Amino acid sequence: MIDLSIEKYYSSHSCMPIIDVRSPGEYDKGHIPGAFNIPLFSDEERAHVGTIYKQKGQDKAIELGYTYVNPKLQWFLDESLKFAPTKNVVVHCWRGGMRSHAFAEHLEKNGFPEVKVISKGYKAFRNFVLAAFDCQVDLKVIGGYTGSGKTHILHSLKDLGCQTIDLEGCACHKGSAFGSIGEKTQPTVEQFENNLFDHWRKLEFNRPVYIEDESHNIGAVKMPINLYNKIRTAKVYFLDLPKEDRARALVQDYAAIDDEKLKISILKITRRLGGLVTNEAIEALNNKDYFKVAMLALNYYDKAYMRGVLSRDSSKTFYLKLPDSNPHKNALFIKDEIEGSTINKPLIY
């Protein structure tokens, strides 16, 4: 058994299966992307061991731990073989302590030839994740009013071989009161950061990285503050499409998915829309007039986004008038404009 730093794991061992032996609750809160959970203790067992540790000391806690672990010894081996059929594996717990070392020793005693333990465990991984966003990177921030197709353009830029980070994809949220519609359940804040890091670590930082202009909060999750500050201080390329085109794009993305969720989302911004406009939007929704709903919502979102733009350094905000609403054509246009350095006029209002 060899202790392995998290830095060395990512530099030379990340192809090896990794087993997280923490409890299911710990794993669900946040885990290394790709790690398999084989819990040494259930959540209830872990809580009981912790209570005994506080009340009766370490020896009694260890004794109780063995009573929980011993009946599962064969199950640990069977599960480990599912995830690591070659019997070469990396193991970790919270701080690289007793849980991971006991599990690793059990694997070694039962024929696993190469077992490594993450030194300082998941805690070291978390510190590594948050520090990763401090590195220098050439961010190309794509901004623009709601409905400009920024996420679709990012996907097309990726197809063109550009490096991209899809914050909304990682967050499972489109970043507005309507952002959860049609999306999976959001990860925890911690897991969002872990998933984002898993994309971030694969970037080549000597090349541009395209990313969408986002608020610090994306639904219920928050962007790492060091990454958010980079976005706020980078140049932003403002995409300009007519409001009608943007409303049609929103209809395509949201209409007929779930009218009840649309209604709930409209009601969430009642104070910002105003009572009369909210009632008008609900009536339009009841009549299946999704275009009108989108146009009314954009009246609010356009003002809100512009407040964010005006809080930036105006010399770093550049205007891009898009030829049409086709994301592939727009991606080609944006790549040529930005990487060709033909943009030289800041956006002025």
N, C-alpha and C positions, 0 to 999 in steps of 0.2 A: 504494500500500500504506500502510495506516494502523495504527499501534500502538493497541491497545484494552485498557483496564484490565479486569480480570475484573468489577469492580463495574459498569462501564458496559455490559459485555456482558450482564449479567443485568438491568440496568435498561432497556435499549433495543434489544439486538441478539440476544436469545436465540431469536428466531424464525428467525434465519439458520442454515443448516447449518454444523456445525463439524467440521473435519477434524483429527484427531490424527495427526501424522506420526512419532510415536515408534515404537520397535520393537514387535513383537507382544507380547513378554514384558512390556515396560513397560505397555502398554495393558491386558493381562490382569490385572496386579497392581492396577491402579486407573485409571479414566478418568472424564471428565466424562460424566454420563448423557446419552445421545443422540448422543455424538460418534462419528464414523465413523473407523476406523483405515485410513489409507493410509501404511504405513511407508516412510520414506525408506531405511532399512536393515533387513535381517533381524536377528534376535538375534545370529547368528554374525558378520555383517558389522559390526554395531555394536561387538561385542567386539574384532574385529580392528582396527578404526579406533582404538579406545581404547588398544590395546596399542602400536600404532605411534606414537600421540601421546606415550605415556610414554617409549618407547624412542628415537624419532627426532625428536620435536617436532611442532609444529602444521602446518608447511608440508607435511611428508610425510603427515601424517594427512589433510589436506585433499585432497592429490593422490590418495591411496588412495580417499577418499570419492567423488571424481568418477568413478573407474573403476567403482565399484559403482552409482552413480546414473545415469550417462549412458545405459546400455541400457534404463532404465526410464522415460525421460522421456515417451514417448507413453502408457505405462500410467498414469502419474500423471494425465495429462489425461483419459484415458478413465474412470478410476475417479472422479475429481472430478466429472465431468459426470453420473455416475450419482447421486451424492449431492446435487449442486447444479446441477440443469439450468438454472437461471436465471443461473448463473455469478456469483452473489453468495455469498461464503463467508467464514467465519472459520477461521483456521489456528492451531494451536499445537504446540509441542514441550515439552520439559521446563522450560526456563528462558526461552523466548522468544528463543533465540539463532540460530545459523547454520541449523539444520535448518528451522525454521519460516519464516525470512526467505528462504532459498533456494527453498523450495517455493512461497511466496507470489509471489516474483519470476517464477518459471517460469509460474505461472498468469496473472499480469498480462501477460507477454509473449505469451501465447497467447489473448488475447481475453477474459479474465475482468475485467469492468469494476469490480467492487467486491470487494477482497480485504483483510481486516483480520487482524492478527496479535495474539494475546493477549499483552500485555506481561507479561514474567516467567513466562509459560507455565503449565504444569500445577502448578508449585510455588506460584504465586500462588493458583491455584484451591484447592489443599489448605489453605493458610492461611485463605482465605476461608470454606471449609467449616467448619473447626474453630471459628473465631470466631463463626460464625452461631448456634451453640447457647448463646452467652452472653446473648442478648437476653432481656428480661423476657417471660414468657408465663404465662397463667393455666391451669396444668395441672390437669385433673381426672383423678386417678390411680385407675383401676379395679383393685381388688385382690380377693382371695378365694382360697379353696383350689383346688387342681387340679381341673379338671372343672366349674368354675362357669360355663363358657361365655363367658369374658371376651372372647375374640377374636370369637366369633359376635356378641356384644353390640356390640362396637366397629363391626362391619360394619353392624349394624342402626342404630346411632346415625348412621353416615355416611349411610345411606339416608334418615334423618330430617332431613338437612341440617346435622348437627353436624360440627365439625372433628375429625378423628381422625388419629392416627399409629399404624400397625400395625407395631410393632417386630418381631414374629415373622414377619410377611409379608416385611419387608425382609431379615430374617436367614435366611429359608428354614429356619426351625427353631422348634419349639414350646417350647424352653427347658427341657427335661428330658432324662433318659437316653433317653426314648422320642421325643424331639423331632424327630429326623431322618426318622422313618418317614412315608412318603408325601410327602416334600418333595423339592424340587430340590436340587442340590448348593449348598452355602452359598457366598456370595461371599467374597472375601478381606476381612479387617478393613477395609482401605482402601476397597474398593468398597462395602461395607456402609455406611460413613460417607457416601460420596458419594451412594448411593441414598437414604439417610435424609435427607440435606440436600435432595435434589431434591423430597421431599415437604414438608419443613420450610419451604423458601423460599416455598411457595405459600400458607402459612397467613396468616390475618388475626389479628394478635396482640392486637387489641382485643376478640377473642372467645375463649371458652373452647376448650381443646383437650383432647380425651379421649385418654388413653394408658393402656396396661396396665402394671401394676406388674411390673417385671422385675428380675432380677439384672443385675449389670454384664456378665457373660458370658451370651450367648445362643448355646448350642452353642459353635462355635469362634470366633465373632466377639465383639467387645467394643463396648459402647455408648460414645460419646464421654463422657469423664468429667464434662464440664460439664453435659450433659443428665442423666446418671445422678444427679448431685448434686441437680439440680432435682427429679427424681422422688422421691428419698429425703427431701427436706425439704418436699414439697408435702403437702396433705391427701390421704389415701387413703380411698376408699369401698369398704368390705369387703362383698362379696356373700355372702350366707348362703343356701346350699341344703343339704338333707340329703345325707349321704354317698351314700345309695343312688341319688339322682337324679344325682349327679355321676359315679358309677360307670357308670350307664347312658349318660351323655353320652360318657364315654371309650370305651365299647364301640362307640358309633356312629362315633366319630372314628378308632379304631385297629383294631378287630376285622377279621380276615380280609384285611388288606392284605398282611401278610407275617409269618407265624408265626415264621419263623427270625429275623427282625430283632427281633420281640418277645422272643424267647428271649434273644438277645444283650443286649438292653436290660435285661431282668430280671437277668441275670448281672452286669451292670455295677454294680448296686446291692446285690449280695450282702452286702457288709460292713454295709450300713445296714439291710437287711431281716433279716439273720441267716440262718444256714444252713437252719434248719427251715422258715422262712417262704418262703425262696427255692425250696426243694424242693417245697413245697406249691403255689407259684405255677406252677412248671414243669409239675407234674402237671396242674393245672387247665388250663393252656394246651394240653397234649397231649390233653386231653379236650374241647377247644373251649369250655371254661367261661370265657369272656372276662370275664363279670361278676365272678366270683370273683377272677380275676387283678387286675382293676381295684380291687376292694375291698382286697385285700392290699397293692397298691402305694400306695393312698391312706393306709394306716396310716403309711407313711414320709413321704410328701409333705406330709400335713397337719401333722405335727410340724415338718418342715423349714420350711414356709412360716410357721408360727406363730412360730418363732424370729426370722424376719425382721421380722414385724409387731411383736413385742415389743421389737425394737431401735429402733423408731421413737419419735417423740414421741407419747405416747398421746393427747394433746389434739388431734392432727391425724388420728386414725383414727376413722372413722365407720362405723356398722353399717347395712347395708341388707338387710332380709329380703325376698327375692324372692318374688313371688306364685306363680310356677311356673317351669318350665325353658324356656319359650318365649322365644327371644332377642329377637324383635320386641316382645313385650309387656314384657319386662324392660327393653329399651332405652327404651321410652316411659315406664315407671315411673322409671327412673334419671334420665332427662332432667328429668322433672317434679320429682323429689325434689331433685336437685342444683341445677338452675337456678332452681327455685322457692324455694331456701334453706329447705326445711322440715326439714332434718336438723340436730339440735342436741344429739344425745347421742353422745359419744365411745364407742367400743368399749371395754368393760372386761372383763377376764378375772380 
